[in-house]
Amino acid sequence: MPAHPTSTAFDRLEPGNTTFLMVDFQERLFAAMPGEVGRRYRDRARILLEGAQILGVPVVVTEQYPQGLGPTVPELREWIDTSKVIAKREFSCCDAPGFAPALEALRGRQVVVAGMETHICVFQTVRDLLRQGIPVQVLGDACLSRYKLDWRLGIERCRDVGATVTTVEAVLFDLVGVAVGDGFKAISRTVK
């Protein structure tokens, strides 16, 4: 696979070809994140989930060892179907046995990834999705690591293996496509 593919089958995001993947936004992991920065990035992830509901984009959610790291943070939990959260111990979602049905459903779709820790679970998942031929966009403003260097290098590594790095707002407005209509108005209110 080339390090930087010139195009994918899904250059433009559309609700019918996109899935959002939320990797391990869990209570105990989040408590270790830097205060204001962590809250801002968590809020961007919440906006992404609101946008998913508005636009009808499916969402896959994972939790790393939830017995020890707790469930998904409450601010995001209210926007997801908690009965469908995939528990895992593997760093890459793609290696988790419970993720196999979700992985099959991702084929033919573009995946937009948000999550914690950027340099570990997010990066390993992004790398493995790309190896499977699944186009990936990583949300630089909705991925977290405890340390700024780990976050920065995690984002760089995602880009180096072929993912597009973008933002929540850019993704939502790419999905909307036009500056008119109910979808545009709802997303505009959500991102403010």
C-alpha positions in Angstrom: 0.0 0.0 0.0 1.5 3.4 -0.9 2.1 5.7 2.0 -0.1 8.5 0.5 -2.7 7.2 -1.9 -3.6 9.8 -4.4 -7.4 9.1 -4.1 -9.8 6.6 -2.7 -13.1 5.3 -3.9 -14.7 7.7 -1.4 -13.1 11.1 -1.9 -16.3 12.8 -0.7 -18.0 11.8 2.5 -21.7 10.9 2.3 -24.0 9.5 4.9 -24.4 6.3 2.8 -20.6 5.6 2.6 -19.4 6.8 6.0 -19.2 5.2 9.5 -17.9 7.0 12.6 -15.7 4.9 14.9 -15.3 6.1 18.6 -12.3 4.4 20.1 -12.2 4.0 23.9 -13.6 7.4 25.1 -13.8 6.0 28.7 -14.2 7.5 32.1 -10.8 6.5 33.7 -8.8 7.2 30.5 -10.5 10.6 30.2 -9.7 11.4 33.8 -6.0 11.1 32.9 -6.3 13.6 30.0 -5.2 17.3 30.4 -8.1 19.3 31.8 -9.3 22.0 29.4 -7.8 20.3 26.3 -9.5 17.0 27.2 -12.9 18.6 27.7 -12.6 20.5 24.4 -11.7 17.4 22.5 -14.5 15.4 24.2 -16.9 18.1 23.3 -15.9 17.8 19.6 -16.5 14.1 19.9 -20.0 14.8 21.3 -20.7 17.2 18.3 -19.7 14.4 16.0 -22.2 12.0 17.6 -24.9 14.7 17.4 -24.1 15.1 13.8 -24.3 11.3 13.3 -27.9 11.4 14.6 -28.9 14.3 12.5 -27.4 12.9 9.3 -28.1 9.2 9.9 -24.4 8.1 9.9 -23.8 4.8 11.7 -21.5 4.8 14.8 -19.3 2.0 16.1 -18.1 2.4 19.7 -15.3 0.4 21.5 -14.2 0.3 25.1 -10.8 -0.9 26.2 -11.0 -3.3 29.2 -14.2 -1.6 30.6 -14.0 -3.5 33.9 -10.8 -1.5 34.7 -11.2 1.7 32.6 -14.9 2.2 33.0 -17.6 2.8 30.4 -17.8 5.5 27.8 -17.9 9.0 29.3 -21.4 10.1 30.2 -21.3 13.1 27.8 -20.9 10.7 24.9 -22.9 7.8 26.3 -26.2 9.6 25.9 -25.6 9.7 22.1 -24.8 6.0 21.6 -26.6 2.7 21.9 -24.7 1.3 24.9 -26.0 -2.3 24.2 -23.9 -2.3 21.0 -20.6 -1.1 22.5 -17.7 -3.5 21.7 -15.5 -4.4 24.6 -11.9 -5.3 23.8 -8.5 -5.9 25.3 -6.6 -5.6 22.1 -5.1 -2.1 21.3 -6.2 -2.3 17.6 -10.0 -2.6 17.3 -9.4 -4.8 14.2 -7.8 -7.5 16.4 -10.7 -7.7 18.9 -12.9 -10.8 18.2 -16.1 -8.8 19.0 -15.1 -6.2 16.3 -15.2 -8.7 13.4 -18.9 -8.1 12.5 -18.3 -4.3 12.6 -15.2 -4.7 10.4 -17.2 -6.7 7.8 -19.8 -3.9 7.8 -17.1 -1.3 7.2 -16.0 -2.7 3.9 -17.1 -0.4 1.1 -17.3 2.5 3.6 -15.1 5.3 4.7 -14.3 5.4 8.4 -14.0 8.6 10.5 -12.1 7.9 13.7 -12.1 9.7 17.0 -10.7 8.3 20.3 -8.2 7.9 23.0 -5.1 7.2 23.1 -4.1 8.6 19.8 -0.7 7.0 19.7 -1.8 3.6 20.8 -5.4 2.3 20.1 -6.3 5.0 17.6 -3.1 4.6 15.6 -3.1 0.8 15.6 -6.7 0.7 14.6 -6.2 3.2 11.8 -3.2 1.3 10.5 -5.1 -2.0 10.5 -8.2 -0.5 8.8 -6.0 0.9 6.0 -4.3 -2.5 5.7 -7.8 -3.9 5.1 -8.3 -1.4 2.3 -10.8 0.7 4.3 -10.3 4.5 3.7 -9.8 6.4 7.0 -10.1 10.0 8.2 -8.7 10.8 11.6 -10.2 13.7 13.7 -7.3 15.7 15.0 -9.7 17.6 17.2 -11.4 14.6 18.6 -8.5 12.3 19.4 -6.6 12.6 22.7 -3.5 11.4 24.4 -2.3 12.2 27.9 0.8 14.0 26.6 0.9 16.5 23.7 3.9 14.7 22.1 2.1 11.4 22.1 -0.9 13.0 20.5 1.1 14.8 17.9 3.2 11.8 16.9 0.1 9.6 16.9 -1.6 11.9 14.4 1.6 12.1 12.3 1.8 8.3 12.3 -1.8 8.0 11.2 -1.1 10.4 8.3 2.2 8.6 7.5 0.3 5.3 6.9 -2.2 6.9 4.6 -5.1 8.3 6.7 -6.5 11.8 6.1 -6.3 14.0 9.2 -9.2 16.4 9.5 -11.6 18.0 12.0 -15.1 17.3 13.2 -16.5 20.4 11.5 -14.9 19.7 8.2 -16.3 16.1 8.2 -19.9 17.2 9.2 -20.0 19.9 6.5 -18.5 17.5 3.9 -21.4 15.2 4.8 -24.0 18.0 4.4 -22.5 19.1 1.1 -24.6 22.3 0.6 -25.4 25.5 2.6 -29.1 25.0 2.5 -31.8 22.8 3.9 -32.6 21.2 7.3 -29.4 19.2 7.5 -27.3 22.2 7.0 -29.2 24.3 9.6 -29.1 21.5 12.2 -25.4 20.9 11.7 -24.7 24.7 11.8 -26.5 24.9 15.2 -24.6 21.8 16.5 -21.1 23.0 15.7 -21.6 26.4 17.4 
